[in-house]
Amino acid sequence: MSRTTRLSSSLLRAAAVTGVAALTLTACGSGSGSGSGSKSSGSGSVKVGLITKTDTNPFFVKMKEGAEKAAKENGVQLSTAAGKFDGDNAGQVTAIENMVAAGVKGILITPSDSKAIVPAIQKARAKGVLVIALDTPTEPESAVDALFATDNLKAGQLIGEYAKAVMKGKKAKIAALDLAPGVSVGVQRHNGFLKGFGATDKDVVCAQDTGGDQAKGQTAMENCLQKAPGINVVYTINEPAALGAYTALKAKGREKDVLIVSVDGGCTGTQAVKDGKIAATSQQYPLKMAAEGVKAVVTYAKDGKKASGYTDTGVTLITDKAQDGVTAKDTGYGLENCWG
Amino acid sequence: MTATTSPYAELKAPTTARRLLTAPTTGPLAALLLACAFFSLSTDQFLTGGNFSLIVQQVMVVGTLAIGQTLIILTAGIDLSCGAVMAFGSIVIAKMAAEGSVPPLVAIALGLVVCGGFGLLNGLLVQKIPLPPFIVTLGMLNVAFALTHIYSEEQTVTNLPGPLTALGQTFPLGHTDITYGSLVTIALFLLLAYALSSTGWGRHVYALGNSAEAARLNGIRTSRLTIGIYTVAGLLYGIAALLLISRTGVGDPQAGQTDNLDSITAVVLGGTSLFGGRGSVLGTFIGVLIVGVFRNGLQLMGVASIYQTLITGVLVILAVTVDQLSRKKAR
């Protein structure tokens, strides 16, 4: 009895894999993300890899869209991969290795861990692969051939200057809803904001990490209001955190008299600026980062010319309540150029 | 609990051919071979020595964790803390050696002791109080995770001394480069496979998994055995920590966050029963390779990584379904 069961179970398992394999074929046949899958072998065209922090964050979804569009226009094959969670260095290392094995000409990567990814990038570059960091620099920055990214310090500075103009010299009690310890993007935006505002960390009455998450942003703001009820300016790492802060403030009836500023420029966030929930946000352009990255790999494949140095992909202050002396665009422009 | 489900049933199988067909690893092996065949036909780059060497390098860390996980699951337990314990071990090794001016080999030994200590503690809590393994290791997951972040101060440790990354170095074999770490992992699999199938200790592990009470009545010192199994598993996580450092070249406090689930996935795909007493570490090795082959093969085909997650999920459910159905029929 048990023997025949085991035999049939073996066959079942085998059948399962065949089924899944068929599923895979259908998946890539349907072409989401990689219509090139079916003609992948030996077609001789240039291959480009894109590795993001995760598959699910709208920012990276937009980045992927930009890369796909650029790949199509330039007739190159794009393959994509991502970590399982923000901070999954081992997953990104594996993706780099597999892409090098697949014979890519260049890799565009948004490093989850700026330092930890460096040895894997070095190995890929040693094999002649062009590596460009998107959005987040590596440490050291010279570990990659080039960086296409938002100037995060400037992004923070813009909302800092804006908040300063709104406050008109009134005494500020600042809450900072940050990203996570040691993550460069968060540190740069935070410092940029303080620089633009002309404040120091002493003026920050409450600082909490949110991981850029709406629910955690809400909890953080609730706790900050407990600690320092007089808060009148809220700096947030991104718009989900800002919306969390808005919810917490609204519950206390404080949403009208507290200024919330943010960075990112996602469509939900830009809409929240239009709705008056967030006063202003610094919009960045992931689609452009990816598109320029793909073009750079195409150039390298054609002429052997490697992209180098830092390319600022731009940042724009978006608000409907513009202040004198602070350059900004309205939410109409923001919604046309938003991501997500 | 019937005689037909005991591991000895296979040993009595009359012919070699029949034994091969009915071995619990046959299904997973067939699955692995089919997957390899599929990817070989789909891409030019899959069927090369270099690529197979790469796959083994990529799975060696989770593979080593999965050996420990197999031992624990064979006793009808589970270990949710393995990835976090490994991460803590790797930070201890990296930080001691890179910043604490401790000789590298001493740092490695300390890492092994720390991980073994976590295993011992898990075993003591499971056996002596006793608490369910799920709860003990869930708690330990958080303890080890927090200690990792406290001790590392959230910083990635770089500039590691040479001996720490030695296992990540390669040596040529024919036209292929193999890492020393891959050999360590394969050796560990063979060692534990031998210990489980051909020693008294191995038989006791299976007996314990089938029925702890029956094992105890038969004179097996189940308490000592259980604590020993958790400790051995902890030491294996320590070795995995060293392999992890050697592979990435850094000490990374974020490491290992999903490795507990990945190791359980490998055990299940390898045909080991989550109800204890049935399975093998060789099956787990095949399970680990199935995941590695899919990830690598899909990437070579240019399929987005989310499909790898989809396929792994479907495979796990199928594997457990097969296990359940065969159990029901056997009764």
Interface residues (C-beta under 8 A of the other chain):
Chain A: M1 S2 R3 T5 R6 L7 S8 S9 S10 L11 L12 R13 A14 A16 V17 T18 V20 A21 L23 T24 A27 C28 S32 G33 S34 S36 G37 S40 S41 G42 K47 D55 Q77 L78 S79 T80 A81 A82 K84 F85 G87 D88 N89 A90 V93 T94 A95 E97 N98 M99 A101 A102 G103 S112 D113 K115 A116 V118 P119 A120 A180 P181 G182
Chain B: T4 T5 A9 A13 R18 L21 T22 A23 P24 T26 G27 P28 A30 A31 L34 A35 F38 S42 T43 D44 Q45 G50 N51 L54 Q57 Q58 V61 E154 Q155 T156 T158 L244 R247 T248 G249 V250 D252 Q254 A255 Q257 T258 G271 R295 N296 L298 Q299 L300 M301 G302 V303 A304 S305 I306 Y307 T309 L310 I311 V314 L315 L318 A319 V322 D323 L325 S326 K329 A330
